[in-house]
Amino acid sequence: MKVILFGATGMVGRGVLRECLRDEAVESVLVIGRTTVGVTHPKLREILRADLNDLSDLDGLEGELSGYDACFFCLGVSAAGMKEAAYRKVTYDLTLSVARALAASSPGLTFCYVSGQGTDSSARGRVMWARVKGETENALLALDGVDAYMFRPGLIQPLHGITSKTRAYRVIYAATGRLLPLLRKLAPRRITTTEQVGLAMVAVARGESEGRVLETEGINRLAGA
């Protein structure tokens, strides 16, 4: 299969990229992002764009986006300190613009979107990030031309040297790192890993998911945990 990956320099995206490059079923990976992932691999190709918030910057890529089987959309930001309009621009507007472009260029493509545990499917709740994420999920699930799946991981343990870009998360992982393997066994519905998210996305692209919305337990099950 041919895969497009957004957000490959983030914690989740790096884990997904690793599993794509390791999986024999994945023929090629096109990474679209602002900065290089710093990885050289025969399967990997990168297209760099200075400002992905302005999707006019993707003009001329229509030919580049055709013939793909899956898009793993791992791009996102923390809502901490952000106004709703700014968070919506990155979370809803950017995601839907990409999905619509792919629906036109690679109809039938599997679109895996990293949302989060606690996302508000009603899109009417008081928690801003959960409401915007819920609205984004609903729009993707209703979009013609893509086969959309929502990933709602809870706590994600970074593996294989991967770290979070968010300082607060790095502090949490540093403080709990030795306990996380035990906690994963005790609370498999709450904790997953970057490896398991990547494995689960590849499994979804192969058509192995039974549902459209995957919480942590479903992610781990698809990953073979």
Secondary structure as the mmCIF struct_conf table of DSSP 4:
data_model
#
loop_
_struct_conf.conf_type_id
_struct_conf.id
_struct_conf.beg_label_comp_id
_struct_conf.beg_label_asym_id
_struct_conf.beg_label_seq_id
_struct_conf.end_label_comp_id
_struct_conf.end_label_asym_id
_struct_conf.end_label_seq_id
STRN STRN1 LYS A 2 PHE A 6
TURN_TY1_P TURN_TY1_P1 ALA A 8 THR A 9
BEND BEND1 GLY A 10 GLY A 10
HELX_RH_AL_P HELX_RH_AL_P1 MET A 11 ARG A 22
TURN_TY1_P TURN_TY1_P2 GLU A 24 ALA A 25
STRN STRN2 SER A 28 GLY A 33
BEND BEND2 ARG A 34 THR A 35
TURN_TY1_P TURN_TY1_P3 PRO A 42 LYS A 43
STRN STRN3 LEU A 44 LEU A 48
BEND BEND3 ALA A 50 ALA A 50
TURN_TY1_P TURN_TY1_P4 LEU A 52 ASN A 53
BEND BEND4 ASP A 54 ASP A 54
HELX_RH_3T_P HELX_RH_3T_P1 LEU A 55 LEU A 58
TURN_TY1_P TURN_TY1_P5 ASP A 59 GLY A 60
TURN_TY1_P TURN_TY1_P6 GLU A 62 GLU A 62
HELX_RH_3T_P HELX_RH_3T_P2 GLY A 63 LEU A 65
BEND BEND5 SER A 66 GLY A 67
BEND BEND6 ASP A 69 ASP A 69
STRN STRN4 ALA A 70 PHE A 73
TURN_TY1_P TURN_TY1_P7 ALA A 80 GLY A 81
HELX_RH_AL_P HELX_RH_AL_P2 GLU A 84 ARG A 88
HELX_RH_PI_P HELX_RH_PI_P1 LYS A 89 ASP A 93
HELX_RH_AL_P HELX_RH_AL_P3 LEU A 94 SER A 105
BEND BEND7 SER A 106 SER A 106
TURN_TY1_P TURN_TY1_P8 PRO A 107 GLY A 108
STRN STRN5 LEU A 109 VAL A 114
TURN_TY1_P TURN_TY1_P9 GLN A 117 GLY A 118
TURN_TY1_P TURN_TY1_P10 SER A 121 SER A 122
BEND BEND8 ALA A 123 ALA A 123
BEND BEND9 GLY A 125 ARG A 126
HELX_RH_AL_P HELX_RH_AL_P4 MET A 128 ALA A 142
TURN_TY1_P TURN_TY1_P11 ASP A 144 GLY A 145
STRN STRN6 VAL A 146 ARG A 152
STRN STRN7 LEU A 155 GLN A 157
TURN_TY1_P TURN_TY1_P12 HIS A 160 GLY A 161
BEND BEND10 LYS A 165 THR A 166
HELX_RH_AL_P HELX_RH_AL_P5 ARG A 167 THR A 176
TURN_TY1_P TURN_TY1_P13 GLY A 177 LEU A 179
HELX_RH_AL_P HELX_RH_AL_P6 LEU A 180 LEU A 186
TURN_TY1_P TURN_TY1_P14 PRO A 188 ARG A 190
STRN STRN8 ILE A 191 THR A 193
HELX_RH_AL_P HELX_RH_AL_P7 THR A 194 ALA A 205
TURN_TY1_P TURN_TY1_P15 ARG A 206 GLY A 207
BEND BEND11 GLU A 210 GLU A 210
BEND BEND12 ARG A 212 ARG A 212
STRN STRN9 VAL A 213 GLU A 215
HELX_RH_AL_P HELX_RH_AL_P8 THR A 216 LEU A 222
TURN_TY1_P TURN_TY1_P16 ALA A 223 GLY A 224
#
